Every structure is written in structure tokens, then in C-alpha cells.
Amino acid sequence: MTGNGTGVSDAAMSSESRPVSPVPVATVGVVCLRGDQVLLIKRGNPPRQGQWSLPGGRLEWGETTKVAALRELLEETGVEAQLLGLVDVLDGLFTSRATGETTLHYVMIDYAARWTSGEPVAGDDAAEARFVSLDEALALVEWDVTRKVIAETFARFGV
């Protein structure tokens, strides 16, 4: 990611701080459950750098969402899991503080998964990675959209 905090290179931004090609970016996230715990990462890069969130990231060309979800989980945490199902598809809209205009649009495809192996070790874009209880996850995660996805996963797929 770049210093402008949007994940879009400075060269790809216009003078109004809008992407030159305003196309939504497809991403995947994984709500990985191990017993009564969920795996969180502390984001190492923008957006939301330093905040606790779910492992995940952008799809690569030719990659299915399910393959991308498991790849991102392994890259960011060293954990392997079995996908249980789709939790939700959500929009992450990031706006300019100066103008209020949308500067970045993520389409976030979140999957539930059950841990199968590995102990969390921060890697790739993650600064930290660990399993926490549902209550701790809801307290650590700042973004209400992510808290909703975690709670819904426990309700539908949890212990």
C-alpha cells in the first residue's frame, strides 16, 4: 500500500484525490473459528492500519474467491482451514476527508472457516495474529462491519 492511505498509488490518483479508474476492488476475508475462538490479525498496512480485523486481501487474476480466501489466510497467519460457507458480501467505501467523495471501493467477500492446522504467526500484511474469544474480538475490532460479520459467523457456524 502507499503513503496516501488509500491503497492506490499516488500516480493513480487525480488532483481531486479520486482514483483515475474508479473500479471496485474484489477482496476476500476469512472468519476462522477454532472452538469458541476466532482468528484476528492486526493490520500492518492501510486502510485501517494498526486495527484488528480478519485475515484477507485482494483476489489475484484467475483465482477463485475460495482459493483466494485460503491463500490469504495462510499468507497472513500461517493457519490452514476448511471453508464452511459464505457469510456475506459487503462494500467497504473509503472517502476523502476533504471532499467526502469515495476514493476507494472494496467489495468484500467474507467466508466462514474451521481451523485445521497451524498456530497464528503474523505474515504478509499482518502485524500480529492470534485467536481470541468472541467477546474479546468484538472489543478489539473497531469497524462495526467486521464486528457484524464475526457475530453472524458465530451465530451461523460457531460452536
Buried (B, 14 or more C-beta within 10 A) or exposed (E): BBEBBBBBEEEBBEEEBBBEEEEEBBBBBBBBBBEEBBBBBBBBBBBBEEBBBBBBBEBEEEBEBBBBBBBBBBBBBBBBBEBBEEBBEBEBEBEBEEEEEBBBBBBBBBBBBBBEEBEBEBBBBBEBBBBBEBEBBBEBBEBEBBBBBBBBBBEEBBE
